[in-house]
Amino acid sequence: MRETRSPWLPLLAGAVFALSAGEAGAQYSMRSPSVTVAPRITPMAPVSPTLRPQIHYNLQSDQDGPAQPPRKPPTAQGPSGPNGPSSAQNAPRRAAPVTAAAQVRSVPNEVVIEVAGTPSDAQVTALASRHRLTRMESQPFGLTNSTYFRWQIRDGRSVSEVVAQLRADPTITSVQPNQIFTLNQSAVASLPRSASDPSQYAVGKLRLKQAHGLSRGENVLVAVIDSAIDVSHPELIGVIAGTFDPLQSDEGPHAHGTGVAGLIAGHARLTGAAPSSQILAVRAFAVSGKSAEGNTFAILKSLEWSVSRGARIINMSFAGPNDPAIGRALAGAHKKGVVLIAAAGNAGPKSPPLFPASDPNVIAVSATDIDDKIFSASNRGKHVAITAPGVDILVSAPDGAYTVASGTSFSAPQVSGIAALLLSRKPNMTPDEVRDVLMSTARDLGPKGRDDQFGAGLVDAMAALSAIAPASIDTADRQQPIQVSR
């Protein structure tokens, strides 16, 4: 729960949307990506919104609380993926990945194996026979120059036992459990809100309207690896450049992914951070009861597909255990010039860093409220690069609806959108240059200089654009006070 509440938003009850690693899973299959490109449609009249209950999202790992009972696995689809300019350079950009012990959950009876290059069918058959494993799916990955396999254990041996045996095989580059990343959601009704709705305070905080006079994110592809996105939502009409579902599920749109995408490219009732950017909608999380779950292999396939389709930015509003295989894919994407942005997580100040925000190639984003206070549940740490508003945020929801939500899940996509503004203005920027500009132009919050709560401070879209194209920006506009409606 947060410590500071917006005066315009009465709340009857809180709700939690936890994102963690867990002991459940499913077998997934890969389907050919369905690509849809459509012209942007600007609504001729104001959107008549449907308001949904207020939702709070909490990204955390099981190491922050008591163990949870195992969940029933989802239905299988069958077998088949740096506060001045100088301080930016001194920021801890390459923090080591997290290795703190956690109660890591994984898909039962499955392991993920990496082999260098592309082995022959005979080599794969021999490998499977030697270790008494059944291949469920495999795919070459350009990001790692290797092939990954998802294997099933069918003879009663434990995952840890099989992993130990496989690590002794010189033909195997790496092996690990097929780890689970989970989104849990519950929602309760809030007091009704007027159809006109209060203004979006984050727009003023981030100086988006001034920034949009210079860039709106044109010609930038942003991949959103999340739950299913409502691609027909008014906020997203004309912005979906492609879709991919490595889980091959028949489920409908989900609130989390739809809300994240709208904050990046929304252009109807919402003011998205980059309303002229294009979205690659990647569904790597499938609903399981009240939760949505993804796994190592699905996220790997999502990263590979996103980069192969030309994504310049990948938004990851999920958190969980340190994952070596995903970490290698992130390193490959960073090397190819992809800007990687992730939610820091909502496990609170005592939690160790969560992954993928903890990865050295990723820009980790924490969350603040309307008073620039840290969101009480936001993760802290030396890996946090920057912050953005993430409390009481108006977001899109499935079926053309809107809701108000809180969490670092919704601060991260605003930073992803601002990164798109930079890349649209200056396409040859590297991921590290994007990070440096965002951090060096941020508005300092909390203790002077970079700190573990806010990183370099609150991201400032106009200041960031000024840093890469100062000659074209009016000085008076650059110094315009921030106006925030309450």
Residue, then its C-alpha position, 0 to 999 in steps of 0.5 A: m500500500r502507498e503512504t501518500r494518496s492523491p486527494w482526488l481519488p477516494l479509495l474504498a479498498g486496495a488491491v494487489f497485483a504481485l509479480s514474482a517467480g513461482e512453483a507452477g507452470a505449463q507447456y507452451s508451444m510457438r505460433s507464427p507471429s501475426v503482424t498487423v499494421a494499420p494507419r493511425i486513427t484520430p478519434m473525431a470526438p472525445v472517447s466516452p470512457t468506461l471506468r474500471p475499479q482501481i487496481h494496485y500492482n505489486l511486483q515482488s519475489d517470494q523471498d519477500g514473504p512467506a512461501q506460497p503453496p504451489r499453484k495448479p499449472p495452466t492448461a498446456q497447449g502442447p510442445s512447440g521462446p546516468n544529477g548533473p552531466s558528470s554524475a551520469q557517468n559515475a552512476p552504477r551502470r554495470a551493477a552485478p546481477v542479483t544472486a540472493a537466495a530466493q524461493v525460485r519457482s519453476v515449471p515442474n519437471e522441465v529444464v532449459i538447455e543451451v547448446a552452442g551454435t546449431p546442433s544436428d538432429a543426430q546430436v540432439t537425439a544423442l543428447a536427449s537419449r544420454h540424459r533420458l529427456t524428452r524435447m518439448e521445443s527448441q529454437p536457435f537464438g541470434l541474440t546468443n548465437s546458440t540454440y535453446f531447448r526445453w526438455q521434460i523429465r519423465d522418469g521421476r528425477s528432480v529438476s535439481e538432480v537433472v541440472a547437476q547431471l547436465r552441467a557435467d556434460p561438455t556439450i552443454t553450454s548452460v542449463q537451468p530450471n524453466q523459471i516462472f514469472t508471475l503476475n497476480q491480480s485482484a481488484v475491488a470497486s472504488l467510488p465512482r468517478s465523473a466521466s470527464d475525469p481529473s487530468q493526468y498529473a504525470v503529463g505535467k510532471l514529465r513535461l510531455k506536451q512541451a516535448h511533443g512539440l519536438s518529437r512524438g516518437e515517430n518511426v520507433l518500435v517499442a516492444v511490450i513483453d507483457s500479458a495480452i494487449d487489447v489491440s482494438h482499444p481506442e488508445l491503441i488504434g493504428v499503433i500496433a505494428g505486430t503481435f506475437d504470442p509464444l504461449q499460443s493461448d486463446e485468452g482475451p486481452h489482459a489489464h496489465g499489458t493493455g495499461v502498459a501499452g496505453l501509457i507508451a502510445g496512447h493518443a485518444r483520451l490519454t496522452g501517451a509518452a510517445p503517441s506516434s511510436q509503434i508497439l510490438a505487442v508480445r504476450a509472454f504471460a498467460v492467465s492462470g487463475k487470478s494470475a498471469e504467468g510466463n516462463t524463461f523460455a517464453i520470455l527468451k522467445s519474446l526477446e528474440w522475436s522483438v529484436s528480429r522485428g526491429a524493436r529499438i526499445i523493449n519494455m519489461s514491466f515484470a519482475g522475478p528471480n535472476d535468470p542467467a539465460i534471459g540475462r545473456a539474451l538481454a546482453g545480446a539485445h543491448k549489443k545490437g542497440v536495443v534500449l532495455i527498460a524494466a520496472a524496479g518492482n514493488a517488493g518494498p525497501k527491504s527487498p534485494p533487487l529484482f530481475p530483469a531490472s537488476d540486470p546491468n544492461v537494463i534501465a531500472v525505473s522506480a515509482t513516485d506519487i503526485d507529491d514526488k514521494i517514493f511509492s512506498a512499495s517501490n524497490r530500492g537499490k544501487h541499480v535504480a537509474i531513474t523514476a517516473p510517476g507510478v501512483d494513481i495513474l490513469v491507464s487503458a483497460p480491456d474492452g475500451a475501458y480505463t482504470v486507475a492503477s499504481g506500481t512500477s509497472f506503470s512508471a517503466p512504460q513512461v520512461s520507455g516512451i520518453a526513450a522513444l522520443l529521443l530515438s525518434r529525434k536522434p536515431n543513432m543513439t546507443p542504449d548507454e547514450v539514452r541512459d546517460v541523457l535520461m539520468s543527466t537531465a532528470r530532476d533531482l529528488g530526495p538526497k542530493g545526487r543519485d540515491d537508491q530510491f529515485g536513482a538520478g531523479l524524476v525523468d524530464a522529457m523536455a530536458a532530455l530532448s534539449a540535451i540532444a538538440p539544444a539549438s532547436i529548443d526555445t530557452a524560455d520553454r525549456q525553463q517553463p515551470i512544471q504545472v500539475s493539476r491535483 
